[in-house]
Structures are given as C-alpha cells and as structure tokens.
Amino acid sequence: MFVSKARITAIGSYVPERKLTNYDLEKIVKTNDEWIVKRTGIKERRITTEEEFTSDISYKAVRNLMERYDKSVDDVDMIIVCTLTPDFKTPSVSSLVQAKLGIKNSGAIDLNAACAGFTYGLHVANGLITSGLHKKILVIGAETLSKVTDYEDRSTCILFGDGGGAVLVEFDEKQPSFLSSHLGSEGEKGKSLYCSNLSKRMFGEDLINSNKIVQNGREVYKWAVTTVPKGMQSVMENASIPLSDVDWFVPHSANLRMIESICEKTDIPIEKTLFSLVHYGNTSSATIPLSIDKGVLEGKIKNGNKMLLYGFGGGLAHAGLLINWNV
C-alpha cells in the first residue's frame, strides 16, 4: 500500500485586475448576461494585460503564498508549473519562475494536462517527495487563456479567464496530505477540446488552424458527467473511505451546470462543493487552487477537513485526489 510522506503546507493565489463581465461580452459577440449565467453560472472573468503572462501570474501567486504563511522558497528543490499557456515553448514557465524568485538549487518542469493539470502536478509532487527524491516542491496552476481564446466564437469566449494558484508541498511522514488518487485519459476524444500548435491533424482529421481553443461543449459535457463520478468513486475506494466522509468536493470549475450534474450523480450536496467560476470563469489548471484558496480565505476550509479534488478536461485527461487539509 502506498503511504504518502508529503504535506501541503501553504497556499497562495493571484488574478489579474482587469475584469471582463458578461455585459462587456455583449458588446463583442451576440450573447447576453442572462444566457451566460443560465448555461454556465459565470458572471465575470479576469483578463491579463498584453504585457502580463503565465510566468507573471505564477510568480505573484507564490509571492502571495510566501507573504501569507511567512514561508521561504530559497530551499525549494523542484518547481512544477501546470499550464497549457506557457510564455514560450522554451524556456519553461517553471524556469522563468525559478529565475524571478531567485531560487538557486531547484529543478524546473512544466506539466500540461490542461484542466486536470493541477491535480496531476500534486500527484507528481507527492510521488517525488514520498520517494525521497525531493523535499520541498512548489506546485503552481496558472493560465492566460485569454491569449488563446477566440473572441469571435460566442460558445467558448464566454467561458475562459486568467489566474493562478500555488501550493507548497513538503516532506512530512507524520501528517501527510495525500490519501489516494485516480488518473486516466481518453486521448481518442481529444478532438473535442484542443488548441492547435505544430500539427493541424488529429487521427487523420483536419483541425481548425487558429491556435485558439476549439471545443465541442456537448461532447465534453457528456464525457465529464459520466467519467468524473466513476473516477471519484475509484478515489474513495482506493482510500477505503466512504464518499459521505468528504468535507469538501473541489472539481474543476468548467461550468456550474456540469458541476451540478456531477454532484447529483454522486449525492454530494452543492453546499459541500467549492468552485471559482462565478467571478473568474474557467481558468483551466488554475480553477482548483483558486477554489481552494477562496475556501480558505472565506473560512470554510478547516484543518482536518478531507477534500476530494477532481480535475478534468483537455486530453481528454482527468485526475482525482483525496487529501487531508492541514496547513
């Protein structure tokens, strides 16, 4: 049986100052506030300036963590940035963050599992620390999705925003955070949600060559509301803990109607569910850390709470974690 030796010890977040409301979008595409809220639950999202990128958001989220928890990152020995919107193809966002923070002895990797990125990043950090390879890891979920959003496509531009969250994961064999996990992917369905890059074909099919996010919302919805409940059950079975013992469910904040459907299928009350989409929109890998930090700042999350995190999206990849919160 896998026994974790890693604990989440701090959290921080950052969102850009500029707001893009539903009323602002009414001036850009044929839509309206009532239509957007009814279908997604989103009221507004945050948008970066032309000079603000994912490395900037990541850095500011870590600075927020350091200031709130009086933490030093000088001895961090690995930085994992989970993102699908890096500043460059290379250098990595994690390397840019390492430089901005002045950390001298740290590895740096970017991880792209789209909207499941943050849960994958935590999973990797847990494995690296529990194995003894590393002692102190920054895991960051950050996105500048506005830079790859097609603002002529009213079905997708209403969804996406920018922001980021960061956690510190440290060695602790007495009070580990990680209780169980479940991961998966259905790459054959990848054409339902993609952003083109070097290749313009997938499984022999021509794709829209726009370098913008393209989504078949109906197909992604159908996949999520069937796949996520099964994955959640696997997480709980792996921990031998009933789902009713979970204090907080923290899904990827893609769409409130999707979250409500998942909650209905799993008998989790929406009152026990944390999400960040109302004011931040869908921020991909950043939604879960933003949701957790919102819960912390509002005094909802308490030490000793069990939280079920579940990321899902582009890939189509998904990952769930059951964690014990003791920060």
C-alpha positions as CSV (number, residue, x, y, z in Angstrom):
1,M,0.0,0.0,0.0
2,F,1.3,3.4,-1.0
3,V,1.8,5.7,2.1
4,S,2.4,9.3,1.4
5,K,5.1,11.3,3.1
6,A,4.2,14.7,1.7
7,R,2.1,17.5,3.1
8,I,0.7,20.7,1.6
9,T,1.9,23.5,3.9
10,A,0.9,26.7,2.3
11,I,-1.3,28.2,-0.5
12,G,-1.5,31.4,-2.4
13,S,-3.2,32.8,-5.5
14,Y,-3.3,35.7,-7.9
15,V,-5.8,37.0,-10.5
16,P,-5.3,40.0,-12.9
17,E,-7.0,43.3,-12.0
18,R,-9.0,43.7,-15.3
19,K,-12.5,42.3,-15.3
20,L,-14.4,41.1,-18.3
21,T,-18.0,40.9,-17.4
22,N,-20.9,39.3,-19.2
23,Y,-22.1,42.8,-20.1
24,D,-18.7,43.5,-21.7
25,L,-19.1,40.4,-23.8
26,E,-22.4,41.6,-25.0
27,K,-20.5,44.3,-26.9
28,I,-18.2,41.7,-28.5
29,V,-20.4,38.8,-29.6
30,K,-24.1,38.0,-29.8
31,T,-24.8,37.0,-26.2
32,N,-26.2,38.4,-23.0
33,D,-25.7,38.1,-19.3
34,E,-28.9,36.0,-18.6
35,W,-28.0,33.5,-21.3
36,I,-24.4,33.1,-20.0
37,V,-25.4,32.8,-16.3
38,K,-28.2,30.3,-17.1
39,R,-25.9,28.0,-19.1
40,T,-22.6,28.4,-17.2
41,G,-23.0,30.2,-13.9
42,I,-20.2,32.6,-14.9
43,K,-20.7,36.3,-14.3
44,E,-17.2,37.7,-15.0
45,R,-13.6,36.6,-15.5
46,R,-10.2,38.2,-15.1
47,I,-8.0,39.1,-18.1
48,T,-4.3,39.8,-18.4
49,T,-2.8,42.9,-20.0
50,E,-0.7,42.5,-23.2
51,E,2.4,42.5,-21.0
52,E,1.3,40.0,-18.4
53,F,2.0,36.3,-18.9
54,T,1.7,33.0,-17.2
55,S,5.1,33.3,-15.5
56,D,4.0,36.6,-14.0
57,I,0.8,35.1,-12.6
58,S,2.7,32.2,-11.3
59,Y,5.3,34.4,-9.6
60,K,2.6,36.6,-8.0
61,A,0.7,33.5,-6.7
62,V,3.9,32.3,-5.0
63,R,4.6,35.7,-3.5
64,N,1.1,35.7,-2.1
65,L,1.8,32.3,-0.5
66,M,5.1,33.5,1.0
67,E,3.6,36.6,2.5
68,R,0.5,35.0,4.0
69,Y,2.3,32.0,5.5
70,D,5.7,33.6,6.2
71,K,7.4,30.9,4.0
72,S,10.8,31.0,2.4
73,V,11.2,29.2,-1.0
74,D,15.0,29.5,-1.1
75,D,15.3,25.8,-0.4
76,V,12.7,24.6,-2.8
77,D,14.2,21.8,-4.8
78,M,11.6,21.4,-7.6
79,I,9.1,23.7,-9.3
80,I,6.2,22.2,-11.2
81,V,4.1,24.7,-13.2
82,C,0.9,23.2,-14.6
83,T,-0.3,25.1,-17.6
84,L,-1.4,24.9,-21.3
85,T,-0.5,28.6,-21.9
86,P,3.3,28.9,-21.4
87,D,5.0,32.2,-22.2
88,F,7.3,30.4,-24.6
89,K,7.8,26.9,-26.0
90,T,11.1,27.1,-24.2
91,P,12.3,28.2,-21.7
92,S,9.6,26.7,-19.5
93,V,7.4,28.8,-17.2
94,S,8.9,26.9,-14.3
95,S,12.4,28.1,-15.2
96,L,11.2,31.6,-15.6
97,V,9.5,31.4,-12.1
98,Q,12.8,30.0,-10.7
99,A,14.6,33.0,-12.0
100,K,12.0,35.5,-10.8
101,L,12.2,34.0,-7.3
102,G,15.9,33.7,-7.3
103,I,15.9,30.0,-6.3
104,K,19.4,28.6,-6.8
105,N,19.1,24.8,-6.4
106,S,15.8,23.7,-7.9
107,G,14.7,21.6,-10.8
108,A,12.0,23.1,-13.0
109,I,9.4,21.4,-15.2
110,D,6.2,22.4,-16.9
111,L,3.3,19.9,-16.9
112,N,0.4,20.1,-19.4
113,A,-2.7,18.1,-18.5
114,A,-4.9,21.1,-19.3
115,C,-7.8,21.4,-16.8
116,A,-6.5,18.4,-14.9
117,G,-3.1,19.9,-14.7
118,F,-3.1,21.0,-11.0
119,T,-4.2,17.6,-9.7
120,Y,-1.6,15.9,-11.9
121,G,1.0,18.3,-10.6
122,L,0.1,17.5,-7.0
123,H,0.2,13.8,-7.8
124,V,3.7,14.1,-9.2
125,A,4.9,16.2,-6.3
126,N,3.6,13.6,-3.8
127,G,5.4,10.9,-5.6
128,L,8.7,12.8,-5.8
129,I,8.7,13.6,-2.1
130,T,7.4,10.3,-0.9
131,S,10.1,8.5,-2.9
132,G,12.8,10.6,-1.2
133,L,14.0,12.3,-4.4
134,H,12.8,15.8,-3.2
135,K,11.9,17.6,0.0
136,K,10.2,20.8,-0.9
137,I,8.2,21.4,-4.1
138,L,6.2,24.4,-5.5
139,V,3.2,23.2,-7.5
140,I,1.6,26.0,-9.5
141,G,-1.5,26.0,-11.7
142,A,-1.6,29.1,-13.8
143,E,-3.1,30.2,-17.1
144,T,-3.5,33.1,-19.5
145,L,-6.4,31.6,-21.5
146,S,-7.5,35.0,-22.8
147,K,-4.4,34.8,-25.1
148,V,-5.7,31.6,-26.8
149,T,-9.4,32.4,-26.7
150,D,-11.3,33.1,-29.9
151,Y,-13.4,36.2,-29.2
152,E,-15.5,35.6,-32.3
153,D,-16.7,32.3,-31.0
154,R,-19.5,33.0,-28.6
155,S,-19.7,29.4,-27.4
156,T,-16.1,29.5,-26.0
157,C,-15.2,33.1,-25.3
158,I,-17.8,33.4,-22.6
159,L,-16.0,30.7,-20.6
160,F,-12.3,31.4,-20.2
161,G,-10.3,33.7,-17.9
162,D,-6.8,34.1,-16.4
163,G,-5.4,33.4,-13.0
164,G,-3.3,31.2,-10.9
165,G,-2.7,29.4,-7.6
166,A,0.3,27.9,-5.9
167,V,0.9,25.4,-3.1
168,L,4.0,24.4,-1.2
169,V,4.4,20.6,-0.7
170,E,6.9,19.5,1.8
171,F,8.2,16.2,3.3
172,D,6.2,15.2,6.4
173,E,5.7,11.5,7.2
174,K,3.7,12.2,10.4
175,Q,0.9,14.4,8.8
176,P,0.8,13.6,5.1
177,S,-1.9,15.3,3.0
178,F,-2.3,12.7,0.3
179,L,-4.7,9.7,0.9
180,S,-5.5,8.3,-2.5
181,S,-5.7,9.0,-6.2
182,H,-7.2,8.0,-9.6
183,L,-5.9,9.1,-13.0
184,G,-7.0,8.5,-16.6
185,S,-7.1,9.7,-20.1
186,E,-9.2,9.1,-23.3
187,G,-6.9,10.6,-26.0
188,E,-9.1,9.3,-28.7
189,K,-11.6,12.0,-27.7
190,G,-9.0,14.8,-27.8
191,K,-10.6,16.5,-30.9
192,S,-13.5,17.5,-28.6
193,L,-11.2,20.1,-26.9
194,Y,-7.9,21.3,-28.4
195,C,-5.7,24.2,-29.2
196,S,-3.6,23.6,-32.4
197,N,0.2,24.0,-32.4
198,L,2.6,22.3,-34.7
199,S,0.2,19.7,-36.0
200,K,-3.0,20.5,-37.7
201,R,-4.4,17.0,-37.9
202,M,-5.5,14.5,-35.2
203,F,-6.1,10.9,-36.0
204,G,-6.2,11.7,-39.7
205,E,-8.8,14.5,-39.3
206,D,-8.1,18.1,-40.3
207,L,-8.4,20.6,-37.4
208,I,-9.2,24.3,-37.3
209,N,-5.9,26.0,-37.8
210,S,-6.3,29.0,-35.5
211,N,-4.0,28.5,-32.5
212,K,-7.1,29.2,-30.4
213,I,-9.2,27.0,-28.1
214,V,-11.7,24.9,-30.0
215,Q,-14.3,23.0,-28.0
216,N,-17.2,20.7,-28.7
217,G,-19.0,21.6,-25.5
218,R,-21.7,19.0,-25.8
219,E,-19.2,16.1,-26.2
220,V,-17.0,17.4,-23.3
221,Y,-20.1,17.7,-21.1
222,K,-21.2,14.2,-21.8
223,W,-17.8,12.8,-21.2
224,A,-17.3,14.7,-17.9
225,V,-20.6,13.8,-16.3
226,T,-20.0,10.1,-16.9
227,T,-16.3,9.9,-16.4
228,V,-15.8,12.1,-13.3
229,P,-18.4,10.3,-11.0
230,K,-16.7,6.9,-11.8
231,G,-13.3,8.4,-11.1
232,M,-14.5,9.9,-7.8
233,Q,-15.7,6.5,-6.7
234,S,-12.3,5.0,-7.5
235,V,-10.5,7.6,-5.4
236,M,-12.7,6.8,-2.4
237,E,-12.4,3.0,-2.9
238,N,-8.7,3.3,-3.1
239,A,-8.7,5.1,0.3
240,S,-11.4,2.7,1.8
241,I,-13.3,5.8,2.8
242,P,-17.0,6.5,2.0
243,L,-17.8,9.5,-0.1
244,S,-20.0,10.8,2.7
245,D,-16.9,11.4,4.8
246,V,-15.7,14.0,2.3
247,D,-15.9,17.5,3.8
248,W,-15.4,19.4,0.5
249,F,-15.6,18.4,-3.1
250,V,-13.4,20.6,-5.3
251,P,-14.0,19.9,-9.0
252,H,-12.5,21.7,-12.0
253,S,-14.6,24.9,-12.4
254,A,-15.6,24.4,-16.0
255,N,-19.3,25.1,-15.9
256,L,-21.7,25.2,-13.0
257,R,-24.3,23.1,-14.7
258,M,-21.7,20.4,-15.2
259,I,-20.7,20.5,-11.6
260,E,-24.4,20.3,-10.5
261,S,-24.9,17.2,-12.7
262,I,-21.8,15.6,-11.2
263,C,-23.0,16.4,-7.7
264,E,-26.4,15.0,-8.4
265,K,-25.0,11.7,-9.8
266,T,-22.8,11.3,-6.7
267,D,-25.1,12.6,-4.0
268,I,-22.7,15.3,-3.0
269,P,-24.5,18.4,-1.8
270,I,-23.7,21.5,-3.8
271,E,-23.2,23.2,-0.4
272,K,-20.2,21.0,0.1
273,T,-18.7,21.9,-3.3
274,L,-16.1,24.7,-3.9
275,F,-15.8,26.4,-7.2
276,S,-14.2,29.6,-8.6
277,L,-16.0,30.1,-11.9
278,V,-18.6,32.7,-10.9
279,H,-16.1,35.6,-10.8
280,Y,-13.1,34.0,-12.5
281,G,-14.6,31.8,-15.2
282,N,-12.9,28.7,-16.5
283,T,-9.2,29.1,-15.7
284,S,-8.2,25.5,-16.7
285,S,-5.4,24.3,-14.4
286,A,-5.9,27.3,-12.1
287,T,-9.6,26.6,-11.1
288,I,-8.9,24.1,-8.4
289,P,-6.2,26.1,-6.5
290,L,-8.3,29.2,-6.9
291,S,-11.3,27.4,-5.5
292,I,-9.4,26.0,-2.5
293,D,-7.8,29.4,-1.7
294,K,-11.2,31.0,-1.9
295,G,-12.5,28.4,0.6
296,V,-9.5,29.1,2.9
297,L,-9.9,32.9,2.8
298,E,-13.7,32.6,3.4
299,G,-13.0,30.4,6.5
300,K,-14.8,27.4,5.1
301,I,-11.9,25.0,4.9
302,K,-10.6,23.9,8.3
303,N,-7.6,21.8,9.3
304,G,-8.5,18.2,9.4
305,N,-11.0,18.5,6.5
306,K,-11.0,15.8,3.9
307,M,-11.2,17.2,0.3
308,L,-11.8,15.4,-2.9
309,L,-10.2,17.3,-5.8
310,Y,-11.0,16.3,-9.4
311,G,-9.6,17.9,-12.5
312,F,-10.8,17.0,-16.0
313,G,-10.6,18.5,-19.5
314,G,-8.3,18.7,-22.5
315,G,-6.7,15.4,-23.3
316,L,-9.3,14.2,-22.5
317,A,-7.4,13.7,-19.2
318,H,-8.7,13.5,-15.7
319,A,-7.2,13.1,-12.2
320,G,-8.7,12.9,-8.7
321,L,-7.0,13.2,-5.3
322,L,-8.3,12.7,-1.8
323,I,-6.3,15.0,0.5
324,N,-6.3,15.8,4.2
325,W,-6.0,19.6,4.7
326,N,-3.6,20.5,7.5
327,V,-2.0,23.8,6.5
